[in-house]
Amino acid sequence: MTEKLNLSGLPATRKKYTPAFKAECVRQVAAGARQTDVARAQGLSPALLGRWQREALKAAVPSSAERKEIKQLRAELRRVEMERDILKKVVTIFAQPPQS
């Protein structure tokens, strides 16, 4: 394995950013701050912040399998709600005293 060396001949180290830090930077841009301003204030390159934004967007959008499951769950919910409403009506009908 070859190590990358910086200008002084020492091994180069990559900065590690926590997921919370990344999320906060992306949140600031989403709240209306300019990407370049946030990147400059945090000591990042705008390209890196842009990559974090794309990753956050990709994680936020459900996959096709998730969309299919959501559609099925909504259909099941509608069916169960309809059954519940019918049962409520039946209970009110049978709860009424008999009329003579």
All heavy atoms as an XYZ file, in Angstrom:
782
protein
N       0.841     -1.174      0.000
C       0.000      0.000      0.000
C       0.885      1.236      0.000
O       1.825      1.339      0.768
C      -0.897     -0.023      1.234
C      -1.889      1.099      1.267
S      -3.125      0.756      2.519
C      -2.926      2.176      3.521
N       0.584      2.164     -0.860
C       1.375      3.377     -0.972
C       0.691      4.494     -0.195
O      -0.498      4.712     -0.334
C       1.511      3.803     -2.448
O       1.974      2.696     -3.194
C       2.446      4.961     -2.596
N       1.463      5.194      0.631
C       0.920      6.322      1.376
C       1.120      7.588      0.571
O       2.164      7.792     -0.038
C       1.629      6.470      2.723
C       1.289      5.398      3.717
C       1.929      5.684      5.069
O       2.753      6.610      5.159
O       1.602      4.969      6.013
N       0.098      8.437      0.581
C       0.249      9.737     -0.053
C       1.033     10.637      0.890
O       0.820     10.624      2.094
C      -1.120     10.353     -0.345
C      -1.880      9.639     -1.430
C      -3.139     10.375     -1.757
C      -3.881      9.681     -2.878
N      -5.085     10.396     -3.247
N       1.933     11.401      0.327
C       2.747     12.301      1.136
C       2.380     13.731      0.801
O       2.122     14.070     -0.352
C       4.229     12.062      0.864
C       4.750     10.642      1.129
C       6.212     10.558      0.750
C       4.554     10.252      2.578
N       2.354     14.580      1.821
C       2.116     15.990      1.566
C       3.438     16.678      1.232
O       4.472     16.032      1.111
C       1.386     16.649      2.750
C       2.175     16.594      4.034
O       3.362     16.321      4.022
N       1.500     16.852      5.142
N       3.425     17.981      1.096
C       4.624     18.706      0.663
C       5.794     18.571      1.622
O       6.946     18.620      1.204
C       4.286     20.185      0.466
C       3.281     20.474     -0.651
C       2.972     21.965     -0.705
C       3.808     19.985     -1.991
N       5.536     18.365      2.904
C       6.634     18.256      3.861
C       7.176     16.830      3.957
O       8.086     16.578      4.720
C       6.175     18.741      5.241
O       5.153     17.894      5.723
N       6.618     15.902      3.189
C       7.106     14.543      3.195
C       6.463     13.654      4.236
O       6.782     12.484      4.344
N       5.539     14.221      5.021
C       4.840     13.433      6.037
C       3.596     12.789      5.423
O       3.058     13.291      4.442
C       4.433     14.332      7.212
C       5.586     14.993      7.960
C       5.036     15.965      8.993
C       6.453     13.951      8.632
N       3.156     11.676      5.972
C       1.938     11.051      5.439
C       0.750     12.000      5.540
O       0.561     12.677      6.559
C       1.722      9.831      6.327
C       3.026      9.597      7.013
C       3.734     10.910      7.059
N      -0.026     12.079      4.478
C      -1.212     12.934      4.461
C      -2.328     12.254      5.250
O      -2.491     11.043      5.194
C      -1.661     13.178      3.032
N      -3.052     13.051      6.000
C      -4.182     12.511      6.753
C      -5.452     13.167      6.243
O      -5.449     14.354      5.897
C      -4.046     12.765      8.260
O      -3.939     14.173      8.482
C      -2.840     12.059      8.822
N      -6.514     12.389      6.186
C      -7.803     12.922      5.759
C      -8.576     13.353      6.989
O      -8.563     12.685      8.016
C      -8.594     11.852      5.024
C      -7.959     11.465      3.714
C      -8.780     10.437      3.040
N      -9.901     11.109      2.387
C     -10.807     10.496      1.659
N     -10.751      9.192      1.518
N     -11.771     11.158      1.081
N      -9.264     14.470      6.863
C     -10.108     14.915      7.953
C     -11.345     14.038      7.987
O     -11.888     13.661      6.966
C     -10.532     16.369      7.752
C      -9.457     17.372      8.033
C     -10.047     18.757      7.978
C      -9.018     19.800      8.304
N      -9.590     21.151      8.249
N     -11.777     13.694      9.185
C     -13.004     12.936      9.386
C     -14.042     13.880      9.970
O     -13.761     14.594     10.936
C     -12.772     11.772     10.355
C     -11.732     10.785      9.908
C     -12.352      9.740      9.049
C     -11.281      8.705      8.710
N     -11.789      7.583      8.016
N     -15.214     13.902      9.378
C     -16.295     14.748      9.858
C     -17.403     13.857     10.401
O     -17.749     12.850      9.796
C     -16.838     15.634      8.743
C     -15.792     16.581      8.179
C     -15.143     16.305      6.984
C     -15.470     17.748      8.851
C     -14.191     17.162      6.477
C     -14.516     18.622      8.353
C     -13.876     18.320      7.164
O     -12.939     19.172      6.670
N     -17.970     14.257     11.527
C     -19.043     13.468     12.121
C     -20.322     13.640     11.305
O     -20.519     14.677     10.657
C     -19.314     13.899     13.572
O     -19.809     15.249     13.559
C     -18.071     13.793     14.424
N     -21.201     12.649     11.342
C     -22.484     12.793     10.650
C     -23.281     13.998     11.155
O     -23.967     14.655     10.376
C     -23.210     11.483     10.969
C     -22.121     10.505     11.223
C     -21.019     11.292     11.879
N     -23.164     14.316     12.436
C     -23.881     15.474     12.978
C     -23.351     16.774     12.374
O     -24.123     17.680     12.047
C     -23.748     15.504     14.496
N     -22.028     16.873     12.213
C     -21.429     18.058     11.612
C     -21.889     18.206     10.167
O     -22.276     19.288      9.723
C     -19.904     17.973     11.687
C     -19.199     19.116     11.025
C     -19.087     20.345     11.656
C     -18.637     18.970      9.759
C     -18.432     21.403     11.041
C     -17.985     20.014      9.142
C     -17.888     21.243      9.786
N     -21.867     17.101      9.426
C     -22.313     17.123      8.022
C     -23.777     17.556      7.934
O     -24.135     18.403      7.112
C     -22.148     15.746      7.387
C     -20.718     15.303      7.218
C     -20.672     13.904      6.630
C     -19.267     13.360      6.503
N     -19.242     12.016      5.912
N     -24.604     16.968      8.804
C     -26.034     17.294      8.791
C     -26.267     18.759      9.111
O     -27.133     19.404      8.506
C     -26.778     16.400      9.778
N     -25.498     19.302     10.042
C     -25.663     20.709     10.406
C     -25.270     21.622      9.246
O     -25.954     22.600      8.967
C     -24.839     21.041     11.653
C     -24.879     22.494     12.064
C     -26.275     23.026     12.360
O     -27.176     22.242     12.690
O     -26.461     24.256     12.241
N     -24.195     21.304      8.553
C     -23.782     22.108      7.399
C     -24.852     22.064      6.305
O     -25.220     23.100      5.732
C     -22.449     21.613      6.853
S     -21.051     21.919      7.950
N     -25.371     20.876      6.032
C     -26.414     20.725      5.014
C     -27.673     21.459      5.443
O     -28.338     22.109      4.635
C     -26.699     19.225      4.746
C     -27.935     19.034      3.902
C     -25.492     18.571      4.093
N     -28.000     21.402      6.743
C     -29.188     22.094      7.245
C     -29.068     23.605      7.065
O     -30.024     24.278      6.700
C     -29.395     21.772      8.733
C     -30.718     22.333      9.285
C     -30.702     22.481     10.793
N     -29.670     23.372     11.284
C     -29.720     24.710     11.235
N     -30.749     25.316     10.688
N     -28.739     25.447     11.711
N     -27.872     24.141      7.288
C     -27.670     25.581      7.125
C     -27.914     26.005      5.687
O     -28.552     27.027      5.431
C     -26.253     25.964      7.556
C     -26.021     25.909      9.045
C     -24.581     26.218      9.423
O     -23.776     26.637      8.597
N     -24.241     26.001     10.690
N     -27.435     25.204      4.744
C     -27.648     25.526      3.333
C     -29.133     25.391      2.993
O     -29.695     26.230      2.290
C     -26.784     24.631      2.417
C     -27.104     24.876      0.959
C     -25.308     24.885      2.683
N     -29.777     24.366      3.517
C     -31.200     24.168      3.254
C     -32.037     25.296      3.860
O     -33.101     25.626      3.338
C     -31.657     22.824      3.803
N     -31.537     25.895      4.942
C     -32.258     26.986      5.594
C     -32.085     28.310      4.858
O     -32.700     29.308      5.240
C     -31.788     27.127      7.032
N     -31.248     28.342      3.823
C     -31.126     29.548      3.022
C     -29.745     30.162      2.950
O     -29.534     31.118      2.213
N     -28.797     29.661      3.704
C     -27.436     30.191      3.647
C     -26.780     29.755      2.339
O     -27.086     28.691      1.810
C     -26.617     29.692      4.837
N     -25.892     30.582      1.817
C     -25.199     30.226      0.582
C     -24.192     29.121      0.862
O     -23.514     29.113      1.885
C     -24.483     31.456      0.016
C     -25.464     32.477     -0.548
C     -24.792     33.697     -1.139
N     -23.668     33.338     -1.987
C     -22.575     34.074     -2.102
N     -22.446     35.186     -1.416
N     -21.592     33.695     -2.900
N     -24.115     28.197     -0.079
C     -23.227     27.048      0.075
C     -21.789     27.495      0.268
O     -21.082     26.982      1.128
C     -23.343     26.143     -1.149
C     -22.453     24.928     -1.101
C     -22.648     24.038     -2.313
O     -23.665     24.102     -2.974
N     -21.668     23.220     -2.605
N     -21.356     28.474     -0.512
C     -19.968     28.935     -0.403
C     -19.699     29.588      0.950
O     -18.615     29.429      1.515
C     -19.619     29.919     -1.533
O     -20.589     30.977     -1.533
C     -19.605     29.235     -2.877
N     -20.696     30.306      1.491
C     -20.514     30.952      2.798
C     -20.387     29.920      3.909
O     -19.528     30.041      4.784
C     -21.686     31.897      3.094
C     -21.704     33.103      2.162
O     -20.650     33.404      1.560
O     -22.775     33.729      2.036
N     -21.243     28.905      3.870
C     -21.186     27.856      4.891
C     -19.862     27.104      4.783
O     -19.198     26.841      5.786
C     -22.380     26.884      4.752
C     -22.235     25.701      5.698
C     -23.690     27.617      5.008
N     -19.470     26.775      3.558
C     -18.224     26.036      3.353
C     -17.034     26.844      3.861
O     -16.164     26.316      4.562
C     -18.055     25.700      1.872
N     -16.992     28.118      3.538
C     -15.883     28.968      3.968
C     -15.850     29.087      5.488
O     -14.791     28.987      6.106
C     -16.016     30.359      3.338
C     -14.822     31.256      3.610
C     -14.924     32.623      2.938
N     -15.089     32.489      1.500
C     -16.114     33.019      0.808
N     -17.043     33.718      1.437
N     -16.196     32.875     -0.493
N     -17.023     29.261      6.114
C     -17.090     29.412      7.568
C     -16.637     28.141      8.287
O     -16.063     28.214      9.372
C     -18.512     29.773      7.994
N     -16.880     26.993      7.686
C     -16.520     25.724      8.325
C     -15.166     25.194      7.871
O     -14.730     24.130      8.323
C     -17.602     24.668      8.045
C     -18.972     25.039      8.562
C     -19.004     25.213     10.064
O     -18.210     24.621     10.791
N     -19.911     26.048     10.535
N     -14.525     25.888      6.950
C     -13.222     25.445      6.467
C     -13.314     24.259      5.523
O     -12.434     23.394      5.519
N     -14.371     24.204      4.729
C     -14.595     23.114      3.778
C     -14.506     23.635      2.358
O     -14.614     24.820      2.122
C     -16.005     22.533      3.960
C     -16.432     22.090      5.332
C     -17.929     21.827      5.348
C     -15.691     20.842      5.703
N     -14.382     22.715      1.426
C     -14.499     23.125      0.033
C     -15.974     23.082     -0.332
O     -16.723     22.212      0.148
C     -13.702     22.190     -0.881
O     -14.379     20.970     -1.051
N     -16.449     24.006     -1.156
C     -17.845     23.983     -1.586
C     -18.215     22.671     -2.288
O     -19.347     22.207     -2.175
C     -17.955     25.169     -2.542
C     -16.870     26.092     -2.101
C     -15.755     25.206     -1.638
N     -17.263     22.056     -2.975
C     -17.538     20.784     -3.654
C     -17.852     19.682     -2.648
O     -18.750     18.858     -2.868
C     -16.353     20.389     -4.529
N     -17.122     19.664     -1.534
C     -17.370     18.652     -0.507
C     -18.753     18.860      0.103
O     -19.515     17.905      0.275
C     -16.304     18.718      0.585
C     -16.456     17.751      1.746
C     -16.422     16.300      1.264
C     -15.371     17.991      2.781
N     -19.101     20.112      0.381
C     -20.419     20.409      0.935
C     -21.511     20.039     -0.066
O     -22.554     19.505      0.313
C     -20.511     21.885      1.329
C     -21.814     22.346      1.976
C     -22.186     21.478      3.165
C     -21.699     23.805      2.394
N     -21.254     20.279     -1.334
C     -22.219     19.887     -2.370
C     -22.424     18.376     -2.402
O     -23.544     17.897     -2.582
N     -21.343     17.626     -2.221
C     -21.453     16.166     -2.190
C     -22.288     15.730     -0.986
O     -23.120     14.835     -1.089
C     -20.074     15.526     -2.144
C     -20.153     14.011     -2.165
C     -18.852     13.324     -2.508
N     -17.655     14.032     -2.141
C     -16.736     13.570     -1.280
N     -16.899     12.397     -0.719
N     -15.663     14.267     -1.000
N     -22.066     16.378      0.160
C     -22.854     16.050      1.346
C     -24.335     16.339      1.101
O     -25.197     15.598      1.543
C     -22.373     16.837      2.550
C     -21.011     16.451      3.054
C     -20.259     15.377      2.674
C     -20.243     17.143      4.025
N     -19.071     15.367      3.358
C     -19.023     16.432      4.195
C     -20.436     18.291      4.770
C     -18.039     16.842      5.089
C     -19.460     18.696      5.653
C     -18.265     17.971      5.809
N     -24.619     17.439      0.388
C     -26.011     17.779      0.081
C     -26.637     16.704     -0.813
O     -27.774     16.285     -0.582
C     -26.091     19.132     -0.622
C     -25.850     20.304      0.289
C     -25.904     21.597     -0.487
O     -24.952     21.963     -1.163
N     -27.031     22.268     -0.405
N     -25.913     16.267     -1.831
C     -26.443     15.224     -2.731
C     -26.686     13.927     -1.971
O     -27.690     13.254     -2.169
C     -25.492     14.997     -3.905
C     -25.505     16.122     -4.923
C     -24.715     15.775     -6.174
N     -23.320     15.472     -5.926
C     -22.347     16.377     -5.778
N     -22.639     17.661     -5.849
N     -21.103     15.999     -5.561
N     -25.756     13.563     -1.079
C     -25.915     12.345     -0.280
C     -27.132     12.454      0.644
O     -27.882     11.484      0.803
C     -24.660     12.076      0.542
C     -23.470     11.637     -0.282
C     -22.166     11.599      0.501
O     -22.169     11.943      1.713
O     -21.134     11.238     -0.093
N     -27.328     13.628      1.239
C     -28.472     13.827      2.132
C     -29.779     13.752      1.351
O     -30.759     13.160      1.820
C     -28.357     15.174      2.849
N     -29.793     14.320      0.154
C     -30.991     14.270     -0.677
C     -31.290     12.838     -1.095
O     -32.435     12.393     -1.056
C     -30.822     15.159     -1.912
C     -32.011     15.222     -2.857
C     -33.235     15.784     -2.137
C     -31.678     16.069     -4.062
N     -30.257     12.114     -1.468
C     -30.437     10.723     -1.881
C     -30.970      9.882     -0.722
O     -31.825      9.016     -0.913
C     -29.105     10.152     -2.370
C     -29.199      8.772     -2.959
C     -27.851      8.320     -3.484
C     -27.905      6.901     -4.009
N     -26.599      6.441     -4.477
N     -30.480     10.140      0.490
C     -30.943      9.391      1.661
C     -32.372      9.763      2.034
O     -33.104      8.943      2.587
C     -30.011      9.643      2.841
N     -32.785     10.987      1.715
C     -34.121     11.451      2.089
C     -35.196     10.948      1.142
O     -36.352     10.811      1.535
C     -34.146     12.974      2.141
N     -34.850     10.686     -0.103
C     -35.826     10.242     -1.100
C     -35.982      8.733     -0.991
O     -35.001      8.000     -1.053
C     -35.363     10.643     -2.523
C     -36.302     10.092     -3.569
C     -35.242     12.146     -2.632
N     -37.231      8.257     -0.832
C     -37.415      6.810     -0.702
C     -37.112      6.073     -2.007
O     -37.355      6.591     -3.096
C     -38.890      6.659     -0.317
C     -39.537      7.940     -0.652
C     -38.470      8.986     -0.687
N     -36.600      4.867     -1.880
C     -36.297      4.048     -3.056
C     -37.601      3.537     -3.654
O     -38.676      3.678     -3.074
C     -35.404      2.878     -2.655
O     -36.139      1.985     -1.841
N     -37.512      2.914     -4.822
C     -38.717      2.411     -5.476
C     -39.373      1.321     -4.631
O     -40.598      1.231     -4.570
C     -38.392      1.895     -6.875
O     -37.475      0.827     -6.798
N     -38.577      0.499     -3.962
C     -39.142     -0.537     -3.098
C     -39.872      0.100     -1.917
O     -40.957     -0.361     -1.520
C     -38.044     -1.468     -2.604
N     -39.290      1.150     -1.357
C     -39.938      1.842     -0.240
C     -41.224      2.518     -0.700
O     -42.226      2.503      0.021
C     -38.989      2.865      0.380
C     -37.832      2.234      1.123
C     -36.778      3.240      1.551
O     -36.542      4.222      0.824
O     -36.187      3.029      2.612
N     -41.205      3.119     -1.899
C     -42.420      3.755     -2.430
C     -43.518      2.722     -2.633
O     -44.688      2.977     -2.337
C     -42.121      4.486     -3.739
C     -41.360      5.789     -3.546
C     -41.348      6.615     -4.820
N     -40.683      5.936     -5.922
C     -39.408      6.065     -6.241
N     -38.648      6.871     -5.533
N     -38.887      5.415     -7.253
N     -43.139      1.535     -3.122
C     -44.116      0.467     -3.334
C     -44.715      0.035     -1.995
O     -45.938     -0.147     -1.880
C     -43.445     -0.715     -4.028
C     -44.372     -1.842     -4.356
C     -43.638     -2.965     -5.074
C     -44.564     -4.141     -5.340
N     -43.865     -5.247     -5.979
N     -43.873     -0.123     -0.996
C     -44.362     -0.521      0.325
C     -45.279      0.546      0.914
O     -46.323      0.226      1.499
C     -43.187     -0.779      1.273
C     -43.631     -1.244      2.651
C     -42.485     -1.466      3.620
O     -41.344     -1.055      3.310
O     -42.733     -2.048      4.683
N     -44.925      1.822      0.755
C     -45.754      2.918      1.256
C     -47.123      2.883      0.583
O     -48.161      3.046      1.241
C     -45.055      4.277      1.038
C     -43.860      4.405      1.982
C     -46.029      5.431      1.242
C     -42.947      5.574      1.676
N     -47.136      2.635     -0.729
C     -48.397      2.568     -1.473
C     -49.261      1.423     -0.951
O     -50.472      1.591     -0.741
C     -48.102      2.383     -2.960
C     -49.315      2.437     -3.832
C     -48.928      2.331     -5.297
C     -50.154      2.354     -6.193
N     -49.796      2.258     -7.615
N     -48.646      0.268     -0.704
C     -49.394     -0.881     -0.185
C     -49.929     -0.603      1.223
O     -51.075     -0.936      1.538
C     -48.509     -2.125     -0.166
C     -48.191     -2.671     -1.530
C     -47.163     -3.799     -1.471
O     -46.456     -3.975     -0.486
N     -47.067     -4.565     -2.567
N     -49.105      0.010      2.054
C     -49.537      0.305      3.424
C     -50.675      1.322      3.444
O     -51.602      1.211      4.252
C     -48.351      0.802      4.252
C     -47.298     -0.249      4.586
C     -46.073      0.401      5.216
C     -47.871     -1.317      5.492
N     -50.627      2.302      2.552
C     -51.720      3.281      2.482
C     -53.010      2.623      2.031
O     -54.089      2.946      2.547
C     -51.338      4.427      1.544
C     -50.334      5.362      2.166
C     -49.992      6.497      1.259
N     -49.056      7.401      1.912
C     -48.304      8.266      1.287
N     -48.353      8.362     -0.031
N     -47.484      9.048      1.953
N     -52.925      1.706      1.068
C     -54.122      0.989      0.609
C     -54.700      0.147      1.741
O     -55.924      0.115      1.946
C     -53.783      0.121     -0.595
N     -53.840     -0.526      2.479
C     -54.300     -1.331      3.613
C     -54.923     -0.452      4.685
O     -55.941     -0.802      5.282
C     -53.145     -2.138      4.195
C     -53.573     -3.064      5.318
C     -52.422     -3.890      5.877
O     -51.323     -3.862      5.305
O     -52.641     -4.552      6.903
N     -54.338      0.716      4.915
C     -54.880      1.638      5.907
C     -56.282      2.093      5.501
O     -57.191      2.137      6.336
C     -53.949      2.840      6.073
C     -54.433      3.936      7.027
C     -54.589      3.390      8.439
C     -53.478      5.110      7.004
N     -56.478      2.426      4.218
C     -57.805      2.831      3.747
C     -58.822      1.702      3.976
O     -59.940      1.947      4.427
C     -57.766      3.203      2.262
C     -57.216      4.587      1.992
C     -57.455      5.015      0.552
N     -56.846      4.121     -0.434
C     -55.590      4.192     -0.857
N     -54.795      5.140     -0.378
N     -55.121      3.346     -1.744
N     -58.422      0.467      3.674
C     -59.316     -0.678      3.847
C     -59.680     -0.866      5.320
O     -60.856     -1.043      5.670
C     -58.662     -1.953      3.306
C     -59.547     -3.193      3.410
C     -58.814     -4.444      2.953
N     -57.598     -4.730      3.719
C     -57.601     -5.281      4.941
N     -58.721     -5.593      5.534
N     -56.456     -5.517      5.560
N     -58.700     -0.788      6.199
C     -58.942     -0.968      7.632
C     -59.802      0.167      8.176
O     -60.697     -0.057      9.012
C     -57.596     -1.087      8.391
C     -57.793     -1.011      9.886
C     -56.898     -2.372      7.998
N     -59.576      1.394      7.715
C     -60.400      2.516      8.169
C     -61.846      2.340      7.721
O     -62.781      2.640      8.467
C     -59.840      3.842      7.643
C     -58.585      4.289      8.363
C     -57.976      5.544      7.755
O     -58.258      5.851      6.561
O     -57.213      6.215      8.472
N     -62.043      1.839      6.501
C     -63.389      1.591      5.999
C     -64.075      0.507      6.846
O     -65.243      0.655      7.229
C     -63.346      1.164      4.525
C     -64.714      1.037      3.891
S     -64.661      0.744      2.119
C     -63.805     -0.824      2.059
N     -63.348     -0.557      7.165
C     -63.912     -1.608      8.016
C     -64.283     -1.053      9.391
O     -65.342     -1.369      9.937
C     -62.917     -2.752      8.186
C     -62.703     -3.573      6.939
C     -61.590     -4.603      7.092
O     -60.957     -4.666      8.177
O     -61.352     -5.341      6.123
N     -63.430     -0.202      9.934
C     -63.694      0.411     11.236
C     -64.961      1.256     11.194
O     -65.814      1.194     12.078
C     -62.505      1.278     11.663
C     -62.714      1.962     13.008
C     -61.880      3.208     13.168
N     -62.212      4.161     12.120
C     -61.397      5.145     11.744
N     -60.213      5.270     12.292
N     -61.765      5.991     10.798
N     -65.105      2.056     10.124
C     -66.281      2.918      9.996
C     -67.561      2.087      9.885
O     -68.588      2.431     10.470
C     -66.134      3.846      8.791
C     -65.019      4.867      8.971
O     -64.604      5.101     10.128
O     -64.560      5.434      7.951
N     -67.496      0.988      9.146
C     -68.663      0.110      9.023
C     -69.011     -0.485     10.381
O     -70.185     -0.519     10.779
C     -68.393     -1.003      7.974
C     -68.332     -0.388      6.585
C     -69.450     -2.092      8.050
C     -67.845     -1.343      5.505
N     -68.009     -0.943     11.112
C     -68.259     -1.515     12.434
C     -68.838     -0.481     13.399
O     -69.704     -0.803     14.226
C     -66.983     -2.126     13.007
C     -66.522     -3.415     12.325
C     -65.154     -3.821     12.842
C     -67.534     -4.524     12.543
N     -68.409      0.762     13.310
C     -68.972      1.826     14.157
C     -70.465      1.990     13.872
O     -71.274      2.127     14.791
C     -68.260      3.161     13.890
C     -66.964      3.342     14.611
C     -66.440      4.746     14.320
C     -65.127      5.032     14.958
N     -64.657      6.397     14.641
N     -70.818      1.967     12.580
C     -72.224      2.116     12.209
C     -73.050      0.934     12.709
O     -74.167      1.103     13.197
C     -72.355      2.264     10.687
C     -71.829      3.587     10.188
C     -71.896      3.673      8.676
C     -71.267      4.969      8.192
N     -71.257      5.072      6.733
N     -72.482     -0.266     12.590
C     -73.189     -1.460     13.056
C     -73.406     -1.384     14.563
O     -74.498     -1.708     15.064
C     -72.413     -2.735     12.661
C     -72.959     -3.958     13.380
C     -72.450     -2.938     11.162
N     -72.428     -0.949     15.300
C     -72.552     -0.852     16.758
C     -73.625      0.150     17.118
O     -74.443     -0.084     18.030
C     -71.179     -0.485     17.384
C     -71.351     -0.050     18.840
C     -70.230     -1.649     17.275
N     -73.677      1.294     16.426
C     -74.709      2.293     16.747
C     -76.099      1.758     16.409
O     -77.060      2.043     17.129
C     -74.461      3.635     16.012
O     -74.419      3.399     14.624
C     -73.182      4.273     16.484
N     -76.236      0.994     15.338
C     -77.534      0.427     14.980
C     -77.987     -0.569     16.048
O     -79.130     -0.544     16.502
C     -77.461     -0.250     13.585
C     -77.320      0.804     12.515
C     -78.702     -1.120     13.335
C     -77.027      0.271     11.124
N     -77.083     -1.468     16.478
C     -77.475     -2.470     17.464
C     -77.552     -1.906     18.881
O     -78.154     -2.525     19.759
C     -76.509     -3.662     17.424
C     -76.724     -4.556     16.237
C     -75.773     -4.646     15.240
C     -77.893     -5.286     16.126
C     -75.967     -5.469     14.135
C     -78.093     -6.116     15.028
C     -77.146     -6.199     14.023
N     -76.980     -0.770     19.117
C     -77.023     -0.168     20.439
C     -78.328      0.590     20.667
O     -78.685      0.912     21.807
C     -75.851      0.775     20.641
N     -79.076      0.882     19.616
C     -80.353      1.596     19.751
C     -81.387      0.660     20.380
O     -81.425     -0.542     20.062
C     -80.840      2.088     18.397
C     -79.964      3.139     17.779
C     -80.435      3.516     16.374
O     -81.346      2.916     15.830
N     -79.778      4.516     15.796
N     -82.215      1.186     21.248
C     -83.263      0.332     21.844
C     -84.282     -0.077     20.772
O     -84.524      0.663     19.825
C     -83.914      1.243     22.890
C     -83.529      2.622     22.527
C     -82.249      2.542     21.747
N     -84.845     -1.262     20.902
C     -85.825     -1.713     19.901
C     -87.051     -0.809     19.909
O     -87.521     -0.381     20.942
C     -86.164     -3.135     20.325
C     -85.659     -3.288     21.719
C     -84.643     -2.220     21.957
N     -87.557     -0.533     18.730
C     -88.726      0.342     18.594
C     -89.965     -0.535     18.454
O     -90.002     -1.474     17.694
C     -88.574      1.255     17.383
C     -87.396      2.198     17.522
C     -87.223      3.069     16.273
O     -87.950      2.922     15.308
N     -86.251      3.959     16.316
N     -91.014     -0.200     19.221
C     -92.229     -0.988     19.163
C     -93.312     -0.271     18.420
O     -93.490      0.856     18.396
C     -92.758     -1.291     20.560
O     -91.803     -1.884     21.352
